[in-house]
Amino acid sequence: MDRQTQCVHVEVARDPRSDLKRSEVEGLVKEALNNSFNPVDNFRLHDPANKDLRKHVTAVSFCSVSSTWADPDGLEFHAACTISDDNPYSDNTLETSFRIHVYELNDDGENAEFMDDDEEAGSSPSSHHWVLPSANFHGLWDSLIFESDVKTRLIDYVQTAILYADKNVDASLISWNKVILLHGPPGTGKTSLCKALAHKATIRLSSRFTYGQLIEINSHSLFSKWFSESGKLVMKMFDKIQELIEDPQSIVFLLIDEVESLAQCRLSAESGNEPSDSIRAVNALLTQIDRIKRYPNVMILTTSNVVGSIDLAFVDRADLKIFIGNPPADIIYGILASSVNELIRVGIVLSEDKAMLPLTYTNLDKNHSLYDCAHQLSNISNLSVNLSGRTLRKIPFLTHVNFVRRENCTLYEFLAFMKKAVEVEKAEALALKRKS
């Protein structure tokens, strides 16, 4: 019998009212996992055996079942589990490495910040600030469905950058800038993925950093109505960010959405197509990136809808450049299935015994109780190709608005209506395209 191995990240949300130390909570979790048969699939916080754990923990999540490594200071132990029948390794004993990450959600919400405390009527905030892990982003990472290993690459990037910094790797011999660039068409989830990454990475690094901070820069607000002020405003913004970075107990994520508005190509500006003020802004941005990258606890996350407009010097500074396009049919199936399952959970869509749709359709057993529904949803997913992720997440709501028009309906009815909703959305998108 072959022995398989896997790494499982156990993310534990500590109750704010708990008086236990982090190490004590970890001990309770470890004990509960050891006492649970096949904890990856069958662990339940409400199990009577976990009564003591429930007093101090609000949620336990099993994430990223893979060989992905995590914070080496996190509590790790090994256990042998028998895998359930639907697992490809069901005939084997699985050696499982658990890495436990204890965290506490911050519920302060978003804080809008203004440059020079200027909050006059009509002025836009220069940035938005969240303390991480934030209740605003709880569950966001799991709700985002992408192709391939996008999320794994991102979390591994953050952990590797922290490792190299903590090991004092000579940056003159091995270079990394702590800059990520996600690019692709609008509505594909780039900004949400950046926010979710900051939240998830803070949890995974909970024994390395006490808390995290996410600063989302409003690029448009940094362009002053006064000539030649944009570069100075960029520098002021980074001065404030450096104050946050200087706290070694905090990991800081700087999010620049639609970075092309702040890092426009200087060649275009020099040819007379852009104002000279934009050149100063780009120069200031590049200078500040080079200045703060020496800090071990900062990451710069950027997105762009038109990557061709970004200055090449900025693109070159991005260590990780990932294209995020509209999802293919198999990913669309997962997105729509998760949305429909949520409506089943709350009773808006009626499914027998509240049975949930499988999140993947590949090799689905024809004896599955919801095989016909899953097959119907697969056809809808094929019809939905070329719709953005943002649009796909609205489809269930629009289905209810335009076709259901009552408190609830059966799963079969809802899927039939959903097909019509997709057809309407695609027809409207085509009409808008023709007009443009």
Buried (B, 14 or more C-beta within 10 A) or exposed (E): EEEBEBBBBBBBBBBEEBEBEBEEBBBBBBBBBEEBEBBBBEBEBEBEEBEEBBEBBBEBBBBBBEEBBBBEEBBBEEBEBBBEEEBEBEEBBBEBBBBBBBBBBBEEEEEEBBBEEEEEEEEEBBBBBBBBBBBBBBEBBEBBBBEEEBBEEBBBBBBEBBBBBEEEEEEEEEEBBBBBBBBBBEBBBBBBBBBBBBBBBBBBBBBBBEBBBBBBBBBEBBBBEEEEBBBBBBBBBBEBBBEBBEBEEBBBBBBBBBBBBBBBBBEBBEEEEBBEBBBBBBBBBBEBBEEBBEBBBBBBBBBBBEBEBBBEBBBEBBBBBBEBEBBEBBBBBBBBBBBBBBBBEEEBBBBEEEBBBBEEBEEBEEEBEBBEBBBBBBEBBEBBEEBBBEBBBBBBEBBBEEBBEEEBBEBBBBBBBBBBBBEBBBEEBEEEEEEE
